[in-house]
Amino acid sequence: MNSPVLSICIPTYNRSNELYEKITEILKCNSGDFDIIVLDNCSSDGTYENLKQIKDKRLKLYQNESNIGGILNPLKAITYGDGLYSLIFLDKDELAPEYLEAFISFLRTADVSHGYCELDLDDTAKFENKFFASGTESVIRTAFLSKHPTGMFWKTDLYKSSKVLHDIFKNPVTFGFYFELINCELSVNSQLGSAIYNSPLVYMAKYCEENKNVFTLSYNKKNCYFLPKIRYEAFKRYINFAVSCGCNSLNDGYIVFSECFQRCIGSILWSIKYKYNKYMMLHYNLKKRELNIFNSLYYIFVSVLWYFSFLNKEKFIFKIKTLGYFLKTVGRLTKKFAYKIIDFLS
């Protein structure tokens, strides 16, 4: 049997009935150019047994011998993919079957190492798909974004041969954005570029709306991904990995570090807004005092100190270029914002 164009890889835990319905809807698509890979993480609600009732050769079920946690299970699920490309789709999110054939058609000619689908687009969205050359351009557009994983896709053989993937399973630590490291590795080491698919396909907004009054079991005030301290820790991991991948050796590699630095500062400042969202604070069981401007400014200051003490003395010019690009970008954004204010007032 020939391999399909796409493997839809679904890591799951205790969503038996909900996932059954989602999969049966997807399988109503008559295309033979996709299959569905489900990796059950030792669910206690009969997920594996329930899904076995679906008689369709495009559905392939696997189950872990023991629960490996919600971070490793998505990473492992994709290793079971046998399509030309593999797409990660978390069991709590939505995939619209009516748009699946269009995505498969895109993949037939894309010839990229990886990419991601924009989330929550409706059928009125009129955006062009974007393609990026390998190297700096691919890194800054598809890596270190701290994105929700649903909708990310990879050329399956490149994903399976990823060095960072093998290292993660050898020495796993708690980190919610491993896929970003794989995207960086492929951006630098693969000759193929990357892409953003800008058409409707995957959605997470419905889950967020339905669970806004529910406590999360994955995050707390010590590890919540948007807390300033956690954003700072993620920034350090990104920068360390960028160096290990050789991003600082690229001709314009300083742009990678500047973009990463900007995102770190932006996400730390942006975290303050969550204190005014009672549903977010309830969902993550946080108190308002845990999100404040002084805490944010402290971790921005710490980020600056850490970065400029991180690269060795021989990289002084590189660090200055990073700072220069950062200031240039801030100046451009400030100017753009000022013009908008002037237009509004006039």
N, C-alpha and C positions, 0 to 999 in steps of 0.2 A: 504494500500500500504506500503511495506517495505521501510525503509529509505535506501538511497543509501550509498555507501562507501564514496563518496566525494561530497561536495558542493563547487562549484567554486563561490566565492562571489566577486561581482564586484560593487564597489561604483562608481557612475558616475555623471558627470555634463557637459552638453552641448557638447556631442560627439555623437550625434544621428546617423548619417549615418555611421561613422567609427565603432561605437560599434555594429550597426546592422550587418555589414559585419563580424566582428569578431565572434559574437555569432552564426550566421548561419554557419560559417565554423566549429566551435567547435561542433555544433549539428549534423554535418555530421558523427561524430563518433557514431556508432550504439549502443554503450554500454548503458545499463540501470542502470549502477552502479554509475552514477553521475547526478547531476542537476546543474543548473546555477541560482544563486541568484543575482538579480540586484536591488540595492537601488539607486533610482534617487533622487538627492539632489535639487529638484525643478528646473530642467533645463528649460530654456526659448526657446529651439530650438525644442521642441516636441519630446524629447528622449523617454519619457514614452509612448506616443501615437504611435510612430513609432515602438517600440519594441513589442507592443501589437499585431501587425500584424503577428508576428511569432507564428505559431500554433504548439507548441510542449510542451507537459506536463512537460518536464524536465526544461523548463524556467519558473521561478517564479519572478514576478515583484512586487516591492514595491516602495513607494514614500513617502518622508518626507512631513510633513505638512508645514514646513518652512525650509529654507536653514540653515543647522547646521554647515556649514563650511567644508573645505577640510581635517581637522584633525579628527573631530569626525565621519564623514560619513563612512570612512573605518572601524573604530572600531565598529560602529553600524551595518554595513552590515553583519558582521560575525554572529551577534546574530540571524539573520534570517536563518542561515544554519541549515539543518536538517539531514545532512549526518553524518556518523561516524566521519569523519574529514572534516574540512573546510579550504579552501585555499584562501588567499587574492590575487586578481588580479586587479591591477589598470587599468582603462579604456584606458590609454594612452600606455600601454605596449602590448606585444604580447604573445600568448600562442599557441604552435604548437599542433594541434589536433592529429597528427600522433604519438605523444609520450604520449598521455594521458592514454591509456590503460596500458602502462608499469608503470606509476606512481600509478594508481589505484591498480595494482597488488602488488606494493611495500607496499601500505597502508594496504592491507588486512592482512599482517603478521607483520607489523612494531611494533605495540603495544607501541607507545611512546606518551608522552603528547603533544609534539610540535616539530617543526623543521623548516628547510627551504630548498628550492631548490636553487642550485647554478644557477646564471643567465648567460645567453648568451653562453651556452655550445653548440658546434656543434656535429654532429653525429659521429665525429671521436674521441670524448673525451672518454677515457678509465679510469674512476675513480671508485673506490668502494664507496658504500654508507657507511656513518660513523654513529656509534651509541655511545651514551654517557650515563653514569650512572647518576642518579639523584644526586643532590648536587653540589659540587664544579665543577666537570668536566662539567656538563651540563651548569652551569652558564657561565663559561669562554668560552665555545664553541658556545653558542647560544644566549647569552644575552649581553647587553651593547655594541653591535657591531656597532650601528648606521647605520644599513643596510637599503637599499631600501626595502619597505615592500612586493612588489610583489614576490610571491613564498613562503612566510611564511605560515605554516599550523599548525593547532592545533586539538587535539581531541575536538570535538565540545562541549560536555557536560562540560569538564573542562574549556574551554574558557568562556562559559556562566556563570559559577559559580565563575569566578575570582573576588576576592575582589577588586583588583586594578581597574578592568574595571568598577565596580559599583561606586567606588570613583571618577573616571575620569568624569563620567556623572553627579555626584552630584556637583563637583567643577572643571569644565574644565578650564585649562589654556593653553596658547600657548606653545606647545612642540611637536616637530615633531617625537619623537621616543617612543611613549607610548607602542608600541608592545614589545619593549625591556624590559620594566618593567613587562609586563605580562609573558614574557619568563622567567624572573628571578623568579617570583612568582611560576610558575609551576615547575621550576627546583628544587626549595627548598622544596615546600610543597607537590608535587606529588610524589608518589612512582615510577612513570614511568619515564624513561629516555627521551632523545631527539635524534634527528637524523639530518643528512645533506644528502639530496638526490642529488647525483652526476651524474645525467643523464640529457640530454636535455629535456626542457619543456617550460620554460618562458624566455622572452627576454625584455630588455629595451634599448639596444644599438641603435636600429632603431629610436626610438623616440628622443634620444639625438642627433643623426645625423640630423634628419629632422628639429629639432627645435633649432639648434645651433645659428641661427641669430634672434631668437624671444625673446622678453623680458618676463620674468616670472612675473606673478601677485601675486605669493605666497610669494616671498622672496625679500628683499631689504637690504641695507647696515646696517639696524638695527637688522635684524633677520636671515640673511643668515646662514644656518646651518654650513658652513665650516669656518666662520670667527673665529679668535682666541677667542674673548670674548664669542661667542655663544658656542664654544666647551668647554670652561671653565665652563659655566653655565650648560651645559649638564653633564659634569663630576660631578659637585656638586649634581645634581639631582640623578645621578646613585649611587653615594656613599651613599647619604641619604637613597635611597630606599634599597640598599643592607643591610644597617644596620637595617632598619625597617623589612626586610624579615628574618633577623637572619643570614646573611652570615658570620658575624664576630663570630658566635657561632659554625660554622662548624669546624671540626678538622683541616682542612687546608684552612680555610676561608681567611687567609691573601693573598692567591694566587689570589682570586677574586679581592681584592682591588689593588694588584700590577698590575694585567693584565689591570684593568680599568685605573690605573694611567699611565701605558705605552701607552695605546691607546689615552689617553688625550694628552700626550706630543707629541706622534707621529702625531696625527691629527692636532695639532696646528702648528707643524713644516711643515707638508705636505701642509698646506693651502697656504704657500708661492708660491708653484709651480703654483697655479691657476692664478697668476698675469701675467704669461707668455702665458696664453691661452686666446687669444683675444675673442674667442667665448664664453668661460665661463664668462669672465668679462662683455661681452655684454649681455648675457642671464640674469645675475643677476644684471645688471646695477651698476657695481662696478668700482671704480677708483683704479689705481695701488697703490696709497699711502695708501689705506685701508688694504693692505696686505704687510707687511714689517717685517724684521727680528727683529727689536726692539720691535714692538708690540707683536710678537710671544714670544720673550724671557720674556717680562713683564708678560704675562699671564701664562707662564710656572712657573715663580717665584711665582706668586700669587697662582697657583694651589698647589705648594709644601707647602707654608705657610698655606693655608686653610686646606689641608688634615691633617697636623701634629698638627693643633690646634683644629681640629674637634672632634676626639675621645677623651674621657675624660682621666684623668691621669691614671686610672686603666688599660687603654689599651696601655700603653707605650710599653710593650714588643710586643704587636700585631703590633704596628706601626713600630717597629724596624725590625720585621720579614718581614713586607711588603717591607721596604726599602732594606733589604738584598736580598730578592727574585728579586726585581727590578734590583739591581746592578749585581746580578748573571746573569740575563737574558741579560742585556746590555753587560756584559763581553763576554758572549757566542756568541752574535750576532756580536760583534766587532771582535772576534777571527775568526769567520766564514768569515766575510767580508775581513779580512786581508789575509786569505788563498786564497780567490778568486783573490785578487790583485796580490799575489805572483805567482799564477798559470798563470794569464794573462801575467805578465811580463816575465815569464820564457818560 
